[in-house]
């Protein structure tokens, strides 16, 4: 259950009071809550005050007729089901009402049996649509791309613009940057979100098996093919197929992929039947396809087919300001999975995490945080808990390319964080231990943006 009311409220809109009263009585007897108004303007006012679960709307009314009101209802409340009524119904009127978004059209005099059946169907479809929207929102959250840095803001904006289209997408980026998450976001924000999302790791499938994996095979196509098998493209029909590490495909397989993109057709291995599919292709690679083309390992025509909408996922070292957000999200996730209270990350530890270059990108950070959560005792992850190579790498990486003044500030900031942690974040004790006035230390901390952790 998603928390919807078990009693549905229906707004009756008709200029004849006797009809309103009669319908309200029938619907109340059937367990519905009802409201009624005599014209279109009052109907709009009533919906603004409290949106009903369904509107039962007459067409022929004084002032603005039902079709005009329907148009306005659909524009402002697109998910509100509206059933039209008319005593002078024609096919043209019914078609027009349907084109404007009415759920159904019923003629007067109303058949009570047909009316109740239509209302229940309308309410059921509305309930399913609400559940689908809720599940889609849940899916969006589950595959949320974390980070608010400028590169990630630009990437999210690109996804929001490209996802509703059917354009093919090519995602580039280093290993571990989250190309799969980007592909899933494109899918869940697309019009194909309720259709399959099929993933294929081209690098993980042996060359001799990739064609049968992608296109399927017929019984007897080769030794061991004891029955027909549907391929990934067939399974993704009407949905999205994600071809990860596409540069690892052979030229022969690339040629077959190109044919599908051009003609939307293919044959299973060992078969003669031509199958048609409608799939959106999202491809990803950690290699430079331009270089692969120059060296004869990737088809230029396939590259231009795939590269309709290009996305680049930045390396983690290019968006260090996102590291605290990712760290806290991973710590919370792994603590929750392990059934333990959420651990705090000490400021010095966070500073070192931000200073490291992360050659394995987000995947490396995620794996480290899982290890630290599970293997570090206590309620806080401190700098001393980090691997030696990370602390050494953070010190080197944090200062490379810095001016003398910037390097001095970086050292001073790290020094103060270390002393604060040693003194339990007691400002007076820390100031005394380093021979500085308390007020001077407070000014330094504000200048460096250092705040005491919340305990």
C-alpha positions in Angstrom: 0.0 0.0 0.0 1.3 3.5 -0.9 -1.0 5.3 1.5 -4.0 6.3 -0.6 -7.4 6.8 0.9 -9.7 3.8 0.7 -12.8 6.1 0.2 -12.7 7.7 -3.2 -14.1 11.2 -3.6 -16.1 12.0 -6.8 -17.0 15.5 -7.9 -20.3 15.7 -9.8 -20.6 18.6 -12.3 -24.1 19.0 -13.8 -26.4 22.0 -14.2 -29.5 20.0 -13.3 -30.0 19.7 -9.6 -32.1 16.6 -9.8 -29.3 14.7 -11.6 -26.7 15.9 -9.1 -28.9 14.8 -6.2 -29.7 11.4 -7.8 -26.1 10.7 -8.7 -24.9 11.7 -5.2 -27.4 9.3 -3.6 -26.4 6.4 -5.9 -22.6 6.9 -5.3 -23.0 7.4 -1.6 -24.9 4.1 -1.4 -21.9 2.5 -3.2 -19.5 3.8 -0.6 -18.1 6.9 -2.4 -17.7 10.3 -0.9 -19.3 12.9 -3.2 -19.3 16.7 -3.9 -21.4 18.5 -6.5 -21.6 21.8 -8.3 -23.8 23.2 -11.0 -21.3 24.8 -13.5 -17.8 24.7 -14.8 -16.4 27.6 -13.0 -17.6 26.2 -9.6 -16.0 22.9 -10.6 -12.6 24.5 -11.1 -12.9 26.3 -7.8 -13.9 23.1 -6.0 -10.9 21.2 -7.5 -8.6 23.9 -6.5 -9.8 23.7 -2.9 -9.6 19.9 -2.7 -8.6 17.7 -5.6 -11.1 14.8 -5.9 -10.2 11.3 -7.1 -12.4 11.6 -10.2 -14.6 14.2 -11.9 -18.0 13.3 -13.4 -18.5 16.1 -15.9 -21.5 17.1 -18.0 -20.8 18.5 -21.4 -23.9 20.8 -22.0 -23.9 23.5 -19.3 -24.6 27.2 -19.3 -21.5 29.4 -19.7 -18.4 27.3 -20.4 -19.3 23.9 -21.6 -17.8 20.6 -20.3 -15.2 20.3 -23.1 -13.7 23.6 -22.2 -13.6 22.7 -18.5 -12.1 19.3 -19.4 -9.3 21.0 -21.3 -8.5 23.2 -18.3 -8.6 20.4 -15.8 -6.2 18.3 -17.9 -3.8 21.2 -18.3 -3.7 21.9 -14.5 -4.3 18.4 -13.1 -3.1 16.0 -15.8 -3.4 12.9 -13.7 -7.0 13.6 -12.6 -9.4 11.1 -14.3 -12.5 12.8 -15.9 -15.6 10.9 -17.1 -17.8 13.0 -19.5 -21.6 12.8 -19.6 -24.0 14.0 -22.3 -27.6 13.7 -23.2 -26.9 14.7 -26.8 -23.9 12.5 -27.4 -22.5 12.0 -30.9 -19.5 10.1 -32.1 -17.7 13.3 -32.9 -18.3 14.6 -29.3 -17.0 11.4 -27.8 -13.9 11.4 -30.0 -13.2 15.1 -29.1 -13.6 14.4 -25.4 -11.2 11.4 -25.7 -8.7 13.6 -27.6 -8.8 16.2 -24.8 -7.9 13.5 -22.3 -11.2 12.2 -20.9 -11.0 8.8 -19.4 -14.4 7.8 -20.8 -17.7 9.1 -22.3 -21.1 7.9 -21.2 -24.5 8.9 -22.5 -27.6 10.0 -20.6 -29.9 8.6 -19.4 -27.2 6.9 -17.4 -27.1 3.2 -16.8 -26.2 2.8 -13.2 -24.4 -0.4 -13.9 -22.3 1.1 -16.6 -21.7 4.3 -14.6 -20.3 2.4 -11.6 -18.2 0.1 -13.8 -16.7 3.1 -15.6 -16.0 5.0 -12.4 -14.3 1.9 -10.9 -12.2 1.4 -14.0 -11.2 5.1 -14.0 -10.3 5.0 -10.3 -8.3 1.8 -10.7 -6.3 3.2 -13.6 -5.6 6.4 -11.6 -4.4 4.3 -8.6 -2.1 2.3 -10.9 -0.7 5.5 -12.4 0.0 6.9 -8.9 1.8 3.7 -7.9 3.9 3.8 -11.1 4.8 7.4 -10.4 5.7 6.6 -6.8 7.8 3.6 -7.9 9.5 5.6 -10.6 10.4 8.3 -8.0 11.7 5.5 -5.8 13.8 4.2 -8.7 15.1 7.7 -9.3 16.2 8.0 -5.7 17.8 4.5 -5.7 19.9 5.4 -8.7 20.5 9.0 -7.7 23.8 10.5 -8.8 25.3 12.1 -5.7 27.2 15.4 -5.9 26.5 19.1 -6.4 29.9 20.2 -7.9 29.8 22.2 -11.2 30.8 19.1 -13.4 28.0 17.0 -11.8 25.5 19.8 -12.0 26.2 20.1 -15.7 25.9 16.3 -16.2 22.6 16.1 -14.3 21.3 19.0 -16.5 22.3 17.1 -19.6 20.6 13.9 -18.4 17.4 15.8 -17.7 17.3 17.2 -21.2 18.3 14.1 -23.0 16.5 11.4 -21.1 12.9 12.1 -22.5 14.2 11.8 -26.0 14.9 8.5 -27.9 18.4 9.6 -28.9 21.2 7.1 -28.5 23.7 8.0 -25.8 27.5 7.5 -25.6 29.0 7.8 -22.0 32.7 8.2 -21.6 34.7 8.3 -18.4 37.4 6.4 -16.5 36.7 3.1 -14.8 34.7 3.5 -11.5 33.3 6.9 -12.3 29.7 5.7 -12.3 28.9 5.4 -16.0 26.3 2.7 -15.2 24.5 5.0 -12.8 24.3 7.7 -15.5 22.8 5.1 -17.9 20.2 4.0 -15.3 19.3 7.7 -14.7 18.8 8.2 -18.4 16.5 5.2 -18.5 14.4 6.0 -15.4 13.9 9.5 -16.5 12.8 8.4 -20.0 9.5 7.5 -21.5 10.7 3.9 -21.5 11.1 3.8 -17.7 8.4 1.1 -17.2 10.1 -1.1 -19.9 13.2 -3.3 -19.5 16.7 -2.0 -18.8 19.1 -4.7 -20.0 22.8 -4.4 -19.2 25.6 -6.1 -21.2 29.2 -5.9 -20.0 30.9 -6.4 -23.4 34.3 -6.9 -21.7 33.1 -9.7 -19.5 31.6 -11.9 -22.3 34.1 -14.1 -24.3 34.3 -13.2 -28.0 32.9 -16.5 -29.1 29.8 -16.0 -27.0 29.0 -12.3 -27.5 26.9 -12.8 -30.6 24.7 -15.4 -29.0 24.3 -13.3 -25.9 23.3 -10.2 -27.8 21.1 -11.8 -30.5 20.1 -15.1 -29.0 20.3 -18.5 -30.8 18.1 -21.2 -32.2 18.0 -24.8 -31.0 20.8 -26.8 -32.6 22.7 -23.6 -33.7 25.9 -25.1 -32.0 26.9 -27.8 -29.6 25.0 -27.3 -26.4 22.2 -25.2 -27.9 19.5 -27.6 -26.7 16.7 -25.0 -26.9 16.0 -21.5 -28.3 17.4 -18.6 -26.3 16.3 -15.0 -26.6 19.2 -12.5 -26.8 19.7 -9.3 -24.9 18.4 -7.1 -27.7 15.2 -9.1 -27.9 14.8 -8.9 -24.1 15.2 -5.1 -24.2 12.5 -4.6 -26.8 10.6 -1.4 -26.1 13.1 -0.5 -23.4 16.8 0.3 -23.1 20.0 -1.7 -23.7 23.2 -0.6 -22.0 26.3 -1.8 -23.8 29.1 -1.2 -21.2 32.8 -1.2 -22.4 31.6 -1.2 -26.1 35.2 -0.7 -27.3 35.9 -4.3 -26.3 33.7 -5.7 -29.0 35.2 -7.3 -32.1 34.8 -5.5 -35.5 32.5 -8.4 -36.6 30.2 -7.9 -33.7 30.3 -4.1 -34.2 29.1 -4.6 -37.7 26.0 -6.5 -36.4 25.3 -3.9 -33.8 25.5 -1.2 -36.6 22.9 -3.1 -38.6 20.5 -3.2 -35.6 20.9 0.6 -35.1 20.3 1.3 -38.8 17.5 -1.2 -39.5 16.2 -2.3 -36.0 16.4 -5.9 -37.3 18.6 -9.0 -36.6 18.6 -12.8 -36.8 19.3 -15.2 -33.9 22.5 -17.2 -34.3 21.6 -20.2 -36.4 18.3 -18.8 -37.5 16.8 -17.3 -40.6 13.8 -15.4 -39.1 14.3 -11.7 -39.1 13.3 -10.1 -35.8 12.4 -6.4 -35.4 13.1 -4.6 -32.1 12.6 -1.1 -30.8 15.4 -0.4 -28.3 17.2 2.7 -27.1 20.9 2.1 -27.0 23.2 3.5 -24.4 26.9 2.7 -24.8 29.8 3.4 -22.5 33.5 3.1 -22.7 36.6 4.0 -20.7 38.7 4.3 -23.9 39.2 7.0 -26.4 37.1 5.8 -29.4 38.8 8.3 -31.6 42.1 6.6 -30.9 40.5 3.2 -31.3 39.3 4.3 -34.7 42.7 5.5 -35.8 44.2 2.2 -34.8 41.6 0.2 -36.7 39.9 -1.4 -33.6 36.6 0.5 -33.8 34.2 1.3 -36.7 34.0 5.0 -37.4 30.4 4.6 -38.7 29.3 2.9 -35.5 31.0 5.7 -33.5 28.9 8.4 -35.2 25.8 6.3 -34.8 26.3 6.0 -31.1 27.6 9.4 -30.4 24.3 11.2 -30.9 24.2 12.4 -27.3 27.6 12.4 -25.7 28.1 12.4 -21.9 31.4 12.6 -20.0 31.5 11.4 -16.4 34.2 13.3 -14.6 36.9 11.5 -12.5 36.5 11.8 -8.7 39.7 13.9 -8.5 38.0 16.5 -10.7 35.1 17.0 -8.3 36.7 16.7 -4.8 34.1 18.8 -3.2 31.6 16.0 -3.8 33.7 13.5 -1.7 32.1 14.4 1.7 28.6 13.9 0.3 29.6 10.5 -1.1 31.5 9.5 2.0 28.5 10.2 4.3 26.1 8.5 1.9 28.3 5.3 1.8 28.8 5.3 5.6 25.1 5.7 6.2 24.3 2.9 3.7 26.8 0.4 5.1 26.0 1.1 8.7 22.3 0.6 8.0 23.0 -2.7 6.1 25.1 -3.9 9.1 22.5 -2.8 11.6 24.8 -0.4 13.5 24.4 3.3 14.3 25.8 5.6 11.7 29.5 6.3 12.3 31.0 9.8 12.2 33.9 10.7 9.9 36.5 12.8 11.7 37.4 16.1 10.0 41.0 15.2 9.5 40.0 11.9 7.9 37.7 13.7 5.6 40.4 16.2 4.6 42.7 13.3 3.7 40.0 11.5 1.7 39.5 14.8 -0.3 43.3 15.1 -0.8 43.7 11.6 -2.3 43.7 11.2 -6.1 41.4 8.1 -6.3 42.7 6.3 -9.3 39.7 3.9 -8.9 37.3 6.8 -8.6 33.9 6.4 -6.9 34.1 2.6 -6.9 37.4 2.7 -5.0 35.9 5.2 -2.5 32.8 3.1 -2.0 34.9 -0.1 -1.4 37.1 1.6 1.1 34.2 3.1 3.1 32.6 -0.4 3.3 35.8 -1.8 4.6 36.2 1.0 7.2 32.6 0.8 8.4 32.8 -3.0 8.9 36.4 -3.3 10.3 36.9 -0.1 12.4 35.8 -0.3 16.0 34.1 2.6 17.7 31.7 5.3 16.5 34.1 7.5 14.6 36.3 6.9 11.6 39.6 8.8 12.2 42.6 9.7 10.1 44.6 6.9 11.7 42.0 4.3 10.4 42.8 5.2 6.8 45.3 3.0 4.9 48.9 4.2 5.0 49.1 4.5 1.2 46.0 6.7 1.1 47.4 9.1 3.8 50.7 9.3 2.0 49.0 9.8 -1.4 46.7 12.4 0.0 49.7 14.4 1.4 51.5 14.2 -2.0 48.4 14.7 -4.2 47.0 17.5 -2.1 50.1 19.7 -2.6 51.1 18.9 -6.2 50.7 21.9 -8.5 50.2 24.3 -5.5 52.0 27.6 -5.0 54.2 28.0 -2.0 51.5 30.0 -0.2 48.8 27.5 -1.0 51.0 24.6 0.1 51.7 26.5 3.4 47.9 26.9 3.9 47.3 23.3 3.2 50.0 22.2 5.7 48.7 24.6 8.3 45.1 23.4 7.9 46.1 19.8 8.3 48.3 20.6 11.3 45.4 22.3 13.0 43.0 19.4 12.3 45.5 17.0 13.8 46.0 19.0 17.0 42.2 19.6 17.3 41.6 15.8 17.1 44.3 15.1 19.7 42.7 17.6 22.1 39.1 16.3 21.5 38.2 19.5 19.6 38.7 21.6 22.8 39.6 25.0 21.4 41.3 26.4 24.5 43.4 23.2 25.1 44.4 23.1 21.4 45.4 26.8 21.5 47.5 26.2 24.6 49.2 23.1 23.1 50.4 25.0 20.0 51.2 28.3 21.8 48.5 30.4 20.2 45.9 32.7 21.8 42.4 31.2 21.8 40.9 34.2 19.8 43.7 33.9 17.2 43.0 30.1 16.8 39.2 30.7 16.4 39.9 33.3 13.7 42.2 30.7 11.9 39.6 28.0 12.1 36.9 30.3 10.6 39.4 31.3 7.8 40.0 27.7 7.0 36.3 26.8 7.2 37.0 24.3 10.0 34.0 23.5 12.2 33.8 21.2 15.2 32.1 17.9 14.3 28.6 17.3 15.7 28.7 14.7 18.6 
